[in-house]
Structures are given as structure tokens and as C-alpha cells.
């Protein structure tokens, strides 16, 4: 049934192109369809920002804090984005540090490396990210990469480097140091 209706609407559109007045409405319908199609594509390309109306502002604020090597937002940001932070936490992207007696978060911790890389895709220089991926992807067996030095040389946050290392470790390609204050990756495959 659905296909018959689609074909009928297509036939009406084609036939209305010959009528100057109907052509105006045909153009209007095409514009409306294009807006809806772009909205749907945006939702597919950026599903995180599609979830919540102010998530783009929050993600930018989070990434600015990464650049400053501090994952804590100001108290005003925790209040302003409380609902979005709760949504991100429910999706497993981060964890809010809550304190008894305070209705607002005191800090955030990140558990999902793909979320950090999502932030980097939005706000980081893509040439730096390409170079970073290339260096880790081409890491030979037995070679150790110092993530802190690499982050400084590429001007990207250490957490972004650690997230890429984590993804390669999950694939079985390397090992990641667990010592506090370090971020070293060693290729094993």
C-alpha cells in the first residue's frame, strides 16, 4: 500500500511541474522535504547533540576544560547543564561526582573513550587528530609512545591521546600504562 501511495505522489509532482501555479507548491514541498532530510542526516551524523537541545554548548564547555587539563566545570555549568549531564551519565559517557547534601555535581569522570574522541572530532584540529591516529596505528611491536609528550607536540589534550590508546588496547594492538601521571602505549601487534 505504501509503495502505491509513493508512486501516486511522485506522479502528481511530475504532472504539477507543467502547471506554473502548482510548480510553486511543488518547489515549496521540495524545500520542506530538504529541511527534514537535513535534520535526519544531522541526527545520524551527530546523535549525541541530537539528544538534547543544549548538549552542543555543554560538549564545548567540557572540551575547553580538557584543553586546560581540568575535567571540572564551574558550579554554574553544573547547574545549567544538570539535565544534559544526567542524560550523558545515563548513556554511559561520563559519571557525575555527587556529594551528599549538594543537589549538583562536584565533578565529572569520563569512562567512555569514544565520547572523548567524539568531542575531539567536534572541537579539535583534524590534521592533529589524523597525525595522532597515524602514529598510533603505525606503532611497531615493542615500541613505546609517550602520550604526554605526544599530546604536547600535537597540542591536543592528554585525555584524547589516552582515549586513542585505549581503543587500540581494546583491539589487542598494544598495552597502556596504568601508573598515575603516565600515559604510555606499547605496541604488541
N, C-alpha and C positions, 0 to 999 in steps of 0.2 A: 504494500500500500504506500509505504513511504517513498519508494522509487517512482511510482506513478505520479505522486504529487510533485516531486522534484522535477520530473520531466515536464509536467504541465507548467510549473512556474518558469522554467527555462524557456519554454515555447512562448509564453506570454511576454517575457522580457525581450526575446528576439523580435517578436512581432511589434512590440511597442516602440522599438527603435526607429521605425518608419514614421511614426506619428510624432510631430515636433513637441506637442504638449506632454505626451506620455514619455518622451525621451527625457524630459526634465525630472520626472518622477523616477525613471529608471536610473538616472545619474545619482539622484538622492539616495536611492536604495543601495546603490553600489558603494557610496561613501559610508553609509551606515554599516554595511557588511564589512568594509575595510577596517573601520574603527573596532568592531567586535573581533575581527580576526587578529588585529594587532594586540588587543587586550589578552586574547587567549594565548598568543605566542609569548607575550611578556610573562604570563603566568607559568608557561612551560620553561622559559629560559631562566626565570628568577622566582622560583616557587616560595622562597623564604620571604622576600619582600611582598609577595602577593598575599601572604597570610594576614598581614596586619598593616594598617594604613600608615603608621609612623615607624615601622621597622627600619626603613632606609635611614632615618635620622639616628636611630639607636645604633645600627651597624656602623655608621660613620663615626659616631662618638666612641664606640668600642675600638675601632681601628686606630683612631687618633691616640687613644690610651696605649695601644700596642706600640705605636711608634715612639711614645715616650717611655716605653718599657715599664708600664704600670697598668695592670688589668683592673684597677679600681676606678669607678666612675665617681663623680661628685654626688653628694646626697640628693641634690635637686634632680639629677638624672635618674637616680634610683626611684624617686617619687614619680617623676614624669613618665617613665617608661616601665612602671611596675607591671602592668598587664602584658606588655610585649616581652619583658624578661620572663614572666611566668609562662608564656607561650613557648619561648625558646627553651626554657627548662623542661617543659612537658615533652618537647620534641627531642630532648637529649643533647642539645647543642652546648649547654652550659649548666652550671649549678650555682644557685644563689647561696651566699653565706648569710644565713639568718641568725639573729641574736634574740634571745628571749627578752621580751619587754619592748622590742622595737618592731613596728609593723613593716619596716622597709629593710631591704637587703643592705648588708655592710660590705659586701664584696661579691665578686663572681669568679668562678673557676671554670676553665674550659676542658672538656673531656673529648670532644669530637674534633679530630684534626681536619676533617672535611669542612667543618664550619669555619675554622680559621682560614683555610685555603679559599673558601668562598669569599670571605672578607678581603683577602689579598687579591682575588680576581676583580673585585669591585673597586678597590682603592689603591692598589699597588701598581707601580710601573711595570708593564707587561714584559718589557725587554729584560728587566732584572729577574722576573719570575721565570722566563724562558731559559736564561742562563743558569739559574738555580736548578731547575729541573734537569737540564742537560748535564750539569756537573754531577748530580746525584745519580742520574741514570747511567752515566758512563764511568762510575766509580768501579775500579778494578778490585778483584778479590785481594784482601789483605791490606788495602789502602784505607787510611783513616782520614776523615774530613772533619776539621774543627768547625762546628756550626757557628760558634760565636764569632770567630774571625771571618767566616763566610758571610754572615749576616752584616757585619760591619763593612766589608768590602763591597757588598751589593746594596747597602743602605736599605735593608729590609729588617723587620723585627725578628728577633731570635725565635719567637714562637712560631713564625711562619716556616723558618728553616726546620725547627723541631717537628712540625706537622708533616712536612715532606719526608723527613727521615722516618717518621712513624709509619707513613703509608708504605714506604719501601721495606721496612721491617715486617709489617703485616703480610707483605707478599713473600717474605722469606729471603729477600735480597741482601739484608745486612743486619747489623746489630746497633742498638742505640744505647749510649751510656746512661746509667741511671743515677750517677752521683750528682749531688746537689751542686749547682753552679757550673755544670758542664753541659755540653751539647755536642757529643762526638758520634759520628756514624762510621762504621767499619763495613766495607763490602765483603760479603761472603758468597755471593753467587753472581 
